Amino acid sequence: YVTISNAVKTAWSNDVILVSTGLYTEAINITNTTLTILGGYDHDCAVKLAGGKSIVSAAEQGSVFDITESSVVLRDLLIRDGSAFPMSVSFYGGGLDVRDSSTVIAEYCEIFNNSALGYGGGVYVNNATLSLMSTKVYSNRAELATTPSLAGMGGGLAANNASVFIHSDSDMFANYAHGLGGAVFANAGTTTVSD
């Protein structure tokens, strides 16, 4: 497949999608399925390259990943340039927008240079579960939206009625929020930092 989105659309539940290194400019929607997306492979997706990462950029045309009612593992991906602005689907989650009973594990990923006019410049989790393992969340922004009035919460991550696990081998830095939570803003639910 030329795009990750096409692979997602044709995948069966429980499939594993291998992604070669390079830049993929797209916004990816995952709904009502179970998938594993593994980046950092060679051109033929036959060999995992040592230290290899695949870049997924939404080019400021929405969230990089919108995940709804799904169970997803993301590994070895650079998730960047997402924007949750009025012209996109929502005001939430520039890099990852995780909702509606989804369970997402991000391993060895970097989530950066994303923004939202509202909540979760890098990541937004609503009524869902997210685990960050060996993942960096940095240089994301949650800006003030005036219509509707959203205060710009959670520059790195915003969570609402969610379970978020940030493992100690993950890192959050250089994120900005106009309102509360430059790194993390949590409303209800649980946010745990652990080994």
Accessible surface in RSA format (square Angstrom, percent):
REM  Atomic radii and reference values for relative SASA: ProtOr
REM  Chains: A
REM  Algorithm: Lee & Richards
REM  Probe-radius: 1.40
REM  Slices: 20
REM RES _ NUM      All-atoms   Total-Side   Main-Chain    Non-polar    All polar
REM                ABS   REL    ABS   REL    ABS   REL    ABS   REL    ABS   REL
RES TYR A   1   183.26  85.6 105.00  59.7  78.26 203.6  86.35  64.9  96.91 119.5
RES VAL A   2   132.10  86.9 115.93 105.0  16.17  39.0 121.60 105.7  10.50  28.5
RES THR A   3    45.17  32.1  42.43  43.0   2.74   6.5  42.78  57.5   2.39   3.6
RES ILE A   4     4.76   2.7   2.58   1.9   2.18   5.3   4.58   3.3   0.18   0.5
RES SER A   5    19.06  16.1  17.90  23.9   1.16   2.7  17.22  36.7   1.84   2.6
RES ASN A   6    63.51  43.8  62.80  60.7   0.71   1.7   7.59  18.3  55.92  54.0
RES ALA A   7    10.17   9.4   8.28  12.8   1.89   4.3   8.35  11.8   1.82   4.8
RES VAL A   8    15.23  10.0   7.61   6.9   7.62  18.4   7.61   6.6   7.62  20.7
RES LYS A   9   160.35  78.2 123.18  75.6  37.17  88.5  83.32  75.0  77.03  82.0
RES THR A  10    79.06  56.2  54.09  54.8  24.96  59.5  59.40  79.8  19.65  29.7
RES ALA A  11    27.70  25.5   2.64   4.1  25.06  57.0   7.53  10.6  20.18  53.4
RES TRP A  12   200.31  80.4 197.26  95.5   3.06   7.2 173.78  92.7  26.53  43.0
RES SER A  13    62.21  52.6  43.66  58.3  18.55  42.7  34.11  72.6  28.10  39.4
RES ASN A  14   114.46  78.9  90.22  87.2  24.24  58.4  30.32  73.0  84.14  81.3
RES ASP A  15    50.64  35.5  46.62  46.4   4.02   9.5   9.67  22.8  40.97  40.9
RES VAL A  16    85.04  56.0  58.35  52.8  26.69  64.3  58.35  50.7  26.69  72.4
RES ILE A  17    17.58  10.0  14.24  10.6   3.34   8.1  17.58  12.7   0.00   0.0
RES LEU A  18    70.22  39.1  50.74  36.3  19.48  49.0  50.74  35.6  19.48  52.4
RES VAL A  19     6.67   4.4   3.60   3.3   3.07   7.4   6.67   5.8   0.00   0.0
RES SER A  20    18.64  15.8  17.25  23.0   1.39   3.2   1.87   4.0  16.77  23.5
RES THR A  21    54.38  38.7  39.67  40.2  14.70  35.0  17.16  23.0  37.22  56.3
RES GLY A  22    35.91  44.3   0.00   N/A  35.91  44.3  32.42  89.0   3.49   7.8
RES LEU A  23    98.38  54.8  67.23  48.1  31.16  78.3  67.23  47.2  31.16  83.8
RES TYR A  24    35.45  16.5  31.76  18.1   3.69   9.6  26.03  19.6   9.42  11.6
RES THR A  25    86.66  61.6  56.44  57.2  30.22  72.0  43.76  58.8  42.89  64.8
RES GLU A  26    23.07  13.2  12.90   9.8  10.17  24.2  21.94  42.4   1.14   0.9
RES ALA A  27    42.08  38.7  23.42  36.1  18.66  42.5  23.42  33.0  18.66  49.4
RES ILE A  28     0.71   0.4   0.28   0.2   0.43   1.0   0.28   0.2   0.43   1.2
RES ASN A  29    95.24  65.7  79.12  76.5  16.11  38.8  25.37  61.1  69.87  67.5
RES ILE A  30     0.28   0.2   0.00   0.0   0.28   0.7   0.21   0.2   0.06   0.2
RES THR A  31    85.90  61.1  67.44  68.4  18.46  44.0  49.38  66.3  36.52  55.2
RES ASN A  32   113.03  77.9  94.26  91.1  18.77  45.2  10.46  25.2 102.57  99.1
RES THR A  33    26.50  18.8  17.77  18.0   8.72  20.8  20.02  26.9   6.47   9.8
RES THR A  34    50.80  36.1  50.80  51.5   0.00   0.0  27.26  36.6  23.54  35.6
RES LEU A  35     2.70   1.5   0.69   0.5   2.01   5.1   1.43   1.0   1.27   3.4
RES THR A  36    30.53  21.7  30.45  30.9   0.08   0.2   8.73  11.7  21.80  33.0
RES ILE A  37     0.00   0.0   0.00   0.0   0.00   0.0   0.00   0.0   0.00   0.0
RES LEU A  38    23.64  13.2  23.64  16.9   0.00   0.0  23.64  16.6   0.00   0.0
RES GLY A  39     0.00   0.0   0.00   N/A   0.00   0.0   0.00   0.0   0.00   0.0
RES GLY A  40     0.00   0.0   0.00   N/A   0.00   0.0   0.00   0.0   0.00   0.0
RES TYR A  41    31.41  14.7  31.41  17.9   0.00   0.0   8.45   6.3  22.96  28.3
RES ASP A  42    34.93  24.5  33.27  33.1   1.66   3.9  16.71  39.3  18.23  18.2
RES HIS A  43   167.12  91.3 144.54 100.5  22.58  57.8  98.73 101.7  68.39  79.6
RES ASP A  44   113.74  79.7  85.68  85.3  28.06  66.4  25.70  60.5  88.04  87.8
RES CYS A  45    37.64  28.5  27.65  30.8   9.99  23.5  13.13  33.3  24.50  26.4
RES ALA A  46    79.18  72.8  42.45  65.5  36.73  83.5  50.52  71.1  28.65  75.9
RES VAL A  47    86.04  56.6  82.87  75.0   3.17   7.6  86.04  74.8   0.00   0.0
RES LYS A  48    80.18  39.1  60.53  37.1  19.65  46.8  54.78  49.3  25.39  27.1
RES LEU A  49    69.12  38.5  66.78  47.8   2.35   5.9  68.75  48.3   0.37   1.0
RES ALA A  50   113.05 103.9  70.64 109.0  42.41  96.5  82.48 116.2  30.57  81.0
RES GLY A  51    74.19  91.5   0.00   N/A  74.19  91.5  42.64 117.0  31.55  70.7
RES GLY A  52     9.89  12.2   0.00   N/A   9.89  12.2   9.78  26.8   0.12   0.3
RES LYS A  53    58.75  28.7  47.38  29.1  11.38  27.1  34.77  31.3  23.98  25.5
RES SER A  54     0.00   0.0   0.00   0.0   0.00   0.0   0.00   0.0   0.00   0.0
RES ILE A  55    42.52  24.2  42.52  31.7   0.00   0.0  42.52  30.6   0.00   0.0
RES VAL A  56     0.00   0.0   0.00   0.0   0.00   0.0   0.00   0.0   0.00   0.0
RES SER A  57     6.56   5.5   6.56   8.8   0.00   0.0   1.45   3.1   5.11   7.2
RES ALA A  58     2.79   2.6   0.00   0.0   2.79   6.4   0.00   0.0   2.79   7.4
RES ALA A  59    45.74  42.1  30.91  47.7  14.83  33.7  37.92  53.4   7.82  20.7
RES GLU A  60   103.77  59.6 103.20  78.1   0.57   1.4  19.12  37.0  84.65  69.1
RES GLN A  61   128.26  71.7 107.53  78.6  20.74  49.4  39.67  84.4  88.60  67.2
RES GLY A  62     3.61   4.4   0.00   N/A   3.61   4.4   3.45   9.5   0.15   0.3
RES SER A  63     6.57   5.6   3.68   4.9   2.89   6.7   0.03   0.1   6.55   9.2
RES VAL A  64     0.00   0.0   0.00   0.0   0.00   0.0   0.00   0.0   0.00   0.0
RES PHE A  65     0.00   0.0   0.00   0.0   0.00   0.0   0.00   0.0   0.00   0.0
RES ASP A  66    21.52  15.1  20.31  20.2   1.21   2.9  12.60  29.7   8.92   8.9
RES ILE A  67     0.31   0.2   0.00   0.0   0.31   0.7   0.00   0.0   0.31   0.8
RES THR A  68    35.97  25.6  35.97  36.5   0.00   0.0  19.14  25.7  16.83  25.4
RES GLU A  69    95.47  54.8  82.49  62.4  12.99  30.9  20.71  40.1  74.76  61.0
RES SER A  70     6.81   5.8   0.00   0.0   6.81  15.7   5.55  11.8   1.26   1.8
RES SER A  71    48.58  41.1  46.61  62.2   1.97   4.5  20.88  44.5  27.70  38.8
RES VAL A  72     1.67   1.1   0.00   0.0   1.67   4.0   0.42   0.4   1.25   3.4
RES VAL A  73    33.56  22.1  33.56  30.4   0.00   0.0  33.56  29.2   0.00   0.0
RES LEU A  74     0.00   0.0   0.00   0.0   0.00   0.0   0.00   0.0   0.00   0.0
RES ARG A  75    79.34  33.3  79.34  40.4   0.00   0.0  17.36  23.7  61.99  37.6
RES ASP A  76    16.14  11.3  16.14  16.1   0.00   0.0   0.09   0.2  16.04  16.0
RES LEU A  77     0.00   0.0   0.00   0.0   0.00   0.0   0.00   0.0   0.00   0.0
RES LEU A  78    30.95  17.2  30.95  22.1   0.00   0.0  30.95  21.7   0.00   0.0
RES ILE A  79     0.00   0.0   0.00   0.0   0.00   0.0   0.00   0.0   0.00   0.0
RES ARG A  80    63.43  26.6  63.43  32.3   0.00   0.0   3.73   5.1  59.70  36.2
RES ASP A  81    34.81  24.4  34.18  34.0   0.63   1.5   7.22  17.0  27.58  27.5
RES GLY A  82     1.02   1.3   0.00   N/A   1.02   1.3   0.00   0.0   1.02   2.3
RES SER A  83     0.62   0.5   0.62   0.8   0.00   0.0   0.00   0.0   0.62   0.9
RES ALA A  84     0.54   0.5   0.44   0.7   0.10   0.2   0.54   0.8   0.00   0.0
RES PHE A  85    40.52  20.3  40.31  25.0   0.21   0.5  40.31  24.4   0.21   0.6
RES PRO A  86    83.26  60.7  57.34  52.3  25.93  94.2  60.27  49.8  22.99 142.9
RES MET A  87   142.87  74.0 101.39  67.1  41.48  98.8 100.08  85.1  42.78  56.7
RES SER A  88    20.32  17.2   1.42   1.9  18.90  43.5   7.41  15.8  12.91  18.1
RES VAL A  89   128.20  84.4  94.67  85.7  33.53  80.8 102.67  89.2  25.53  69.2
RES SER A  90    23.32  19.7  15.80  21.1   7.52  17.3  20.60  43.9   2.72   3.8
RES PHE A  91    39.26  19.6  39.22  24.3   0.03   0.1  39.22  23.8   0.03   0.1
RES TYR A  92    53.20  24.8  53.20  30.3   0.00   0.0  23.06  17.3  30.13  37.1
RES GLY A  93     0.00   0.0   0.00   N/A   0.00   0.0   0.00   0.0   0.00   0.0
RES GLY A  94     0.00   0.0   0.00   N/A   0.00   0.0   0.00   0.0   0.00   0.0
RES GLY A  95     0.00   0.0   0.00   N/A   0.00   0.0   0.00   0.0   0.00   0.0
RES LEU A  96     0.00   0.0   0.00   0.0   0.00   0.0   0.00   0.0   0.00   0.0
RES ASP A  97     3.66   2.6   2.97   3.0   0.69   1.6   0.13   0.3   3.53   3.5
RES VAL A  98     0.00   0.0   0.00   0.0   0.00   0.0   0.00   0.0   0.00   0.0
RES ARG A  99    53.60  22.5  53.60  27.3   0.00   0.0  19.90  27.2  33.70  20.4
RES ASP A 100    59.71  41.8  55.14  54.9   4.57  10.8  14.46  34.0  45.25  45.1
RES SER A 101    97.01  82.0  70.11  93.6  26.89  62.0  39.12  83.3  57.88  81.1
RES SER A 102     1.04   0.9   0.00   0.0   1.04   2.4   0.00   0.0   1.04   1.5
RES THR A 103    58.70  41.7  57.71  58.5   0.99   2.3  34.13  45.8  24.56  37.1
RES VAL A 104     0.23   0.2   0.00   0.0   0.23   0.6   0.00   0.0   0.23   0.6
RES ILE A 105    55.06  31.3  55.06  41.0   0.00   0.0  55.06  39.6   0.00   0.0
RES ALA A 106     0.00   0.0   0.00   0.0   0.00   0.0   0.00   0.0   0.00   0.0
RES GLU A 107    27.90  16.0  27.90  21.1   0.00   0.0   1.21   2.3  26.69  21.8
RES TYR A 108   115.63  54.0 113.21  64.4   2.42   6.3  70.58  53.0  45.05  55.5
RES CYS A 109     1.37   1.0   0.00   0.0   1.37   3.2   0.00   0.0   1.37   1.5
RES GLU A 110    41.41  23.8  41.41  31.3   0.00   0.0   3.63   7.0  37.79  30.9
RES ILE A 111     0.00   0.0   0.00   0.0   0.00   0.0   0.00   0.0   0.00   0.0
RES PHE A 112    25.21  12.6  25.21  15.6   0.00   0.0  25.21  15.3   0.00   0.0
RES ASN A 113    80.30  55.4  63.26  61.1  17.04  41.0  15.75  37.9  64.56  62.4
RES ASN A 114     2.28   1.6   0.00   0.0   2.28   5.5   0.42   1.0   1.86   1.8
RES SER A 115    22.75  19.2  22.75  30.4   0.00   0.0  12.24  26.1  10.51  14.7
RES ALA A 116     0.00   0.0   0.00   0.0   0.00   0.0   0.00   0.0   0.00   0.0
RES LEU A 117    41.44  23.1  41.44  29.7   0.00   0.0  41.44  29.1   0.00   0.0
RES GLY A 118     0.00   0.0   0.00   N/A   0.00   0.0   0.00   0.0   0.00   0.0
RES TYR A 119    50.37  23.5  50.37  28.7   0.00   0.0  18.77  14.1  31.60  39.0
RES GLY A 120     0.00   0.0   0.00   N/A   0.00   0.0   0.00   0.0   0.00   0.0
RES GLY A 121     0.00   0.0   0.00   N/A   0.00   0.0   0.00   0.0   0.00   0.0
RES GLY A 122     0.00   0.0   0.00   N/A   0.00   0.0   0.00   0.0   0.00   0.0
RES VAL A 123     0.00   0.0   0.00   0.0   0.00   0.0   0.00   0.0   0.00   0.0
RES TYR A 124    15.75   7.4  15.75   9.0   0.00   0.0   2.40   1.8  13.35  16.5
RES VAL A 125     0.00   0.0   0.00   0.0   0.00   0.0   0.00   0.0   0.00   0.0
RES ASN A 126    19.44  13.4  19.44  18.8   0.00   0.0   0.09   0.2  19.35  18.7
RES ASN A 127    62.66  43.2  53.61  51.8   9.05  21.8  21.85  52.6  40.81  39.4
RES ALA A 128     8.36   7.7   0.00   0.0   8.36  19.0   4.68   6.6   3.69   9.8
RES THR A 129    40.67  28.9  40.67  41.2   0.00   0.0  16.65  22.4  24.02  36.3
RES LEU A 130     0.00   0.0   0.00   0.0   0.00   0.0   0.00   0.0   0.00   0.0
RES SER A 131    17.61  14.9  17.59  23.5   0.01   0.0   2.09   4.4  15.52  21.7
RES LEU A 132     0.29   0.2   0.29   0.2   0.00   0.0   0.29   0.2   0.00   0.0
RES MET A 133    64.57  33.4  64.57  42.7   0.00   0.0  55.64  47.3   8.92  11.8
RES SER A 134    31.12  26.3  18.63  24.9  12.49  28.8  11.40  24.3  19.72  27.6
RES THR A 135     0.41   0.3   0.00   0.0   0.41   1.0   0.04   0.0   0.37   0.6
RES LYS A 136    97.00  47.3  97.00  59.5   0.00   0.0  44.15  39.7  52.85  56.3
RES VAL A 137     0.27   0.2   0.27   0.2   0.00   0.0   0.27   0.2   0.00   0.0
RES TYR A 138    39.39  18.4  39.39  22.4   0.00   0.0  25.09  18.9  14.30  17.6
RES SER A 139    45.12  38.1  34.17  45.6  10.95  25.2  17.83  38.0  27.29  38.2
RES ASN A 140     0.38   0.3   0.00   0.0   0.38   0.9   0.00   0.0   0.38   0.4
RES ARG A 141   109.81  46.1 109.81  56.0   0.00   0.0  42.64  58.3  67.17  40.7
RES ALA A 142     0.00   0.0   0.00   0.0   0.00   0.0   0.00   0.0   0.00   0.0
RES GLU A 143    44.79  25.7  44.79  33.9   0.00   0.0  18.92  36.6  25.87  21.1
RES LEU A 144    76.36  42.5  63.09  45.1  13.27  33.4  63.09  44.3  13.27  35.7
RES ALA A 145     4.14   3.8   1.56   2.4   2.57   5.9   4.00   5.6   0.13   0.4
RES THR A 146   110.90  78.9  88.20  89.4  22.69  54.1  63.73  85.6  47.17  71.3
RES THR A 147   113.75  80.9  99.38 100.8  14.36  34.2  75.03 100.8  38.71  58.5
RES PRO A 148    69.24  50.5  62.36  56.8   6.88  25.0  69.24  57.2   0.00   0.0
RES SER A 149    99.59  84.2  73.40  98.0  26.18  60.3  38.68  82.4  60.91  85.3
RES LEU A 150    25.42  14.2  23.47  16.8   1.95   4.9  25.42  17.9   0.00   0.0
RES ALA A 151    38.47  35.4  35.03  54.1   3.44   7.8  36.30  51.1   2.16   5.7
RES GLY A 152     0.00   0.0   0.00   N/A   0.00   0.0   0.00   0.0   0.00   0.0
RES MET A 153    26.99  14.0  26.99  17.9   0.00   0.0  26.99  22.9   0.00   0.0
RES GLY A 154     0.00   0.0   0.00   N/A   0.00   0.0   0.00   0.0   0.00   0.0
RES GLY A 155     0.00   0.0   0.00   N/A   0.00   0.0   0.00   0.0   0.00   0.0
RES GLY A 156     0.00   0.0   0.00   N/A   0.00   0.0   0.00   0.0   0.00   0.0
RES LEU A 157     0.00   0.0   0.00   0.0   0.00   0.0   0.00   0.0   0.00   0.0
RES ALA A 158     0.59   0.5   0.59   0.9   0.00   0.0   0.59   0.8   0.00   0.0
RES ALA A 159     2.89   2.7   1.27   2.0   1.62   3.7   1.66   2.3   1.23   3.2
RES ASN A 160    46.12  31.8  46.12  44.6   0.00   0.0   9.35  22.5  36.78  35.5
RES ASN A 161    82.40  56.8  74.51  72.0   7.89  19.0  10.78  25.9  71.62  69.2
RES ALA A 162     4.39   4.0   0.00   0.0   4.39  10.0   3.62   5.1   0.78   2.1
RES SER A 163    38.41  32.5  37.60  50.2   0.81   1.9   4.52   9.6  33.89  47.5
RES VAL A 164     0.19   0.1   0.00   0.0   0.19   0.5   0.00   0.0   0.19   0.5
RES PHE A 165    73.87  37.0  73.87  45.8   0.00   0.0  73.87  44.8   0.00   0.0
RES ILE A 166    12.13   6.9  11.85   8.8   0.28   0.7  11.96   8.6   0.17   0.5
RES HIS A 167    42.49  23.2  42.20  29.3   0.29   0.7  33.32  34.3   9.16  10.7
RES SER A 168    70.26  59.4  42.43  56.6  27.83  64.1  30.39  64.7  39.87  55.9
RES ASP A 169    90.64  63.5  59.79  59.5  30.85  72.9  44.56 104.9  46.08  46.0
RES SER A 170    16.42  13.9   0.44   0.6  15.98  36.8   0.77   1.6  15.65  21.9
RES ASP A 171    71.67  50.2  68.85  68.5   2.82   6.7  16.65  39.2  55.02  54.9
RES MET A 172    36.40  18.9  14.04   9.3  22.36  53.2   9.69   8.2  26.72  35.4
RES PHE A 173    89.23  44.6  81.14  50.3   8.09  21.0  89.23  54.1   0.00   0.0
RES ALA A 174    76.98  70.8  36.20  55.9  40.78  92.8  54.77  77.1  22.21  58.8
RES ASN A 175    23.02  15.9   0.58   0.6  22.44  54.0   0.47   1.1  22.55  21.8
RES TYR A 176    87.55  40.9  85.25  48.5   2.29   6.0  63.36  47.6  24.19  29.8
RES ALA A 177    13.07  12.0   0.27   0.4  12.80  29.1   0.27   0.4  12.80  33.9
RES HIS A 178    92.82  50.7  71.00  49.4  21.81  55.8  43.68  45.0  49.13  57.2
RES GLY A 179    31.79  39.2   0.00   N/A  31.79  39.2  14.01  38.4  17.78  39.8
RES LEU A 180   113.03  62.9 111.42  79.7   1.61   4.0 113.03  79.4   0.00   0.0
RES GLY A 181    23.75  29.3   0.00   N/A  23.75  29.3  12.08  33.1  11.68  26.2
RES GLY A 182    32.10  39.6   0.00   N/A  32.10  39.6  18.90  51.9  13.21  29.6
RES ALA A 183    45.90  42.2  39.75  61.3   6.15  14.0  40.14  56.5   5.76  15.3
RES VAL A 184    46.98  30.9  27.39  24.8  19.59  47.2  27.39  23.8  19.59  53.1
RES PHE A 185    42.63  21.3  40.45  25.1   2.18   5.7  42.63  25.8   0.00   0.0
RES ALA A 186    51.61  47.4  22.31  34.4  29.30  66.7  22.31  31.4  29.30  77.6
RES ASN A 187    78.65  54.2  75.63  73.1   3.03   7.3   9.32  22.4  69.34  67.0
RES ALA A 188    68.73  63.2  36.77  56.8  31.96  72.7  54.08  76.2  14.65  38.8
RES GLY A 189    46.30  57.1   0.00   N/A  46.30  57.1  15.85  43.5  30.46  68.2
RES THR A 190    79.88  56.8  74.18  75.2   5.70  13.6  72.40  97.2   7.48  11.3
RES THR A 191    52.81  37.6  19.72  20.0  33.09  78.9  18.57  24.9  34.24  51.8
RES THR A 192    53.86  38.3  49.93  50.6   3.94   9.4  38.21  51.3  15.65  23.7
RES VAL A 193   107.02  70.4  78.56  71.1  28.47  68.6  78.56  68.3  28.47  77.2
RES SER A 194    46.32  39.1  38.15  50.9   8.17  18.8  34.65  73.8  11.68  16.4
RES ASP A 195   155.16 108.7 105.57 105.1  49.59 117.3  48.63 114.5 106.52 106.2
END  Absolute sums over single chains surface
CHAIN  1 A     8416.4       6672.7       1743.7       4714.0       3702.4
END  Absolute sums over all chains
TOTAL          8416.4       6672.7       1743.7       4714.0       3702.4
